[in-house]
């Protein structure tokens, strides 16, 4: 009979100070943390189930389907509103909607008081074969069994309790599901029964079954995870209003599961539209044709010096501490300043309040551990640490007879977070975190390389960060943050080049968020950065960070350029004030703001007005547009009095953008963006290379289009498709427009993850990207004094590396036990061993060259335990 389912690049970084940025503050209108004694919230539970009628046409055609409804449950337990969020067509939607409106629930409660709630409820339409009774003998008894599955993934649920009771109360049986999720009660008298299913972390299910004599009933029940208690209640939690033209978020469901990222959330940013592929081992963030230093990464509202550890293998923070990663490729809020490229804002998640949790992860690249637990009511703590061991892997597995240089990166990072809520109006958070990297590059065959010697790279930062959020009233909130930490940078290349910088970073921000009326919100803030420190430098005169034929210090050590020595104490002080008004003129929202910054090293101000508009055409369609100014101070080596020109102006960029968003269903999001950026007062090297070494004689233009499709992880599959068509060019002193160092006209990324069931999951990521521009070497010159050759370059960026292509895969198997889980995973990059060219390496006379190949197949096998 038919049956419906039941409720079921670091080299130039050493020549500049760390990036600066404002602190992220809590969105206005959001509630502060809950009180030390949170209310007791219970979700709705089903009391009366109504089966959906199987559409006759679908039944005759042998079609099956699954429809997910969104129901609003009133305080009386009735269904007030119902709509289809996951349609199946073929008449299933109408049948499920009709039945769903007749369901009855025990209402959700807060401290025992009924409250409204919004839930998801599935109807599964399946055709099951009818068992034919034996033609002879007495009528056999009914048999009853089935299987328990997770609602979202269809993975089996083990150790769940299943009980069955007859309608007259005379018969009661209980059992538990096996590892495959199956259960069996054997023979039962025919009649009506109530089946109750309970499992840890799942909503309880109470179901009705009619057992018929001589029939085998094989039921499939899908159980839903218990909702977050804060996810329902009298007041709904809604996303923050849009304050940028384009914001792309990566939720925690996707962050650790994308192929080619080694399970690192921050590396998923590379899959987004507008993000170019960095050169081999650079680990840089290149957004919409800007230089890496033009963009910035923030952790909990504060900038961090590095997004990735050396080589770009992994980011600076344990991904399982994160809630989401927000990416703004342009036209971002006035809260973010001192940058003209893009912003990556990383938010930590709420810490566990129920019990102790831990994660241990060991793979071929590194090992990490994370622990978290509540200390008392309203006070939680978490700590994580990671250390690489790739140096051991390189030493034991790298084919030394085929490699002329061995780089052994060694890194570690740590995080400790404590959250305390002394009252219902206040939340305090203290974080201590840091990161350290070291790399020694030893040329084993000096005659094969441009230069010989040892390359030493070291960088580290350590920081204490405190934040205080206070709700002064229902319409006024204050957020204050302060962070103090040490930073150290070292770049050395034999005796020819050395750069060292050390300092103390101090960040401070206070922000007031006031709701003037239902339609107007005003945000004012003070944002200060101070870095007292000291540097020393020995090497050739410094180059600007972009537009050079060879902009790496290592590449200049063998040149004919005279060497200089410099060093002194310095103090950077960058204060800023900003104000932003959010106007909700439904269906249009306007965000108008401005920001004023002061830069003490060049004694200049910048003034950055910005405006963004969002207009919602319907529930599915929205239009967006924005324009604004974005100023950025010169880098350290450019404005320092000993190395550069302290009379420079800040570089300025105007961002313009328009776009559209379309969301036909909850799980699918489509968007398109068109952008144009014009840059002026760009810092470039002086015309003849003499004092003042740097001038503001450059300009730039960047324009393009971005397309994105995203499938959210509500079922077995989620994925991204992104394509960027763009052009990034620069001009110096009115000269011709030339491709920028990181101009990549075409960037295509396809990535998806599919849950196969029974704990298996597989994913793949494919990238097809235009090769980076390059400047050809057309000859060389010889210096009698030094006995070295230097390259003679052709037209700047007049050639390009071949198109880059790569396929990455990730496979994971998860075993679930009663109190813990174990996973074995394989993340393999460049699965078909594409020989991508990253550049050329020359002999010491610059007469012969050979291609520098990208990474070959890079497998990373790991094991992870969680509890």
Protein Blocks (a to p, Z undefined) as FASTA:
>chain_A
ZZddddddfklmmmpccdddddddddehiacdddfbdcdddddddfbdcdddddfklmmn
opacdddddddddfkopafbdcdfbdgejolmmmmmmmmmmpccddddeehiacdddddd
dddddddddddddfedjddddddddddddfklopacehiacddddfkopaccdddddfko
pacebjadedddddddddehiacddddddddehiacdddddddddddfklgcjbdcdddd
dfbfbdcdddfklmmmcghklopaklmmmmpghiacddehklpaceehiafklpccdeeh
iacfbfbdghhlaccbdfklpfbdcddfbhpafkbghiabbcdddddddddfkbccdddd
ddfkbccddddddfbghiacdddddddfklmmmmmmmcfklpcbdcdddddddddddddd
fbfkbccdddddddddddddddfblmlpmbecddddddddddddddddddfblmbccddd
dddddddddddehjlbccddddddddddddddddfblmbccdddddddddddddddeddd
dddfehpablcfklmmmmmbdcdddddddddddddddddddddddfbdcdddddddddfk
lopacddddddddddfblmbccddddddddddddfklmpmklmcfkbccddddddddddd
ddfbfkbccdddddddddehiacddfkopaehiackbccdddddddddddddfblbdcdd
ddddddddddeehiacdddfklcfbacdddddddebghiacdddddddddddddddfbdc
ddfklopacdddddehkbccddddddddddddddddfkbccddddddehklopacdfbdc
ddfkomaccddddddddddddddddZZ
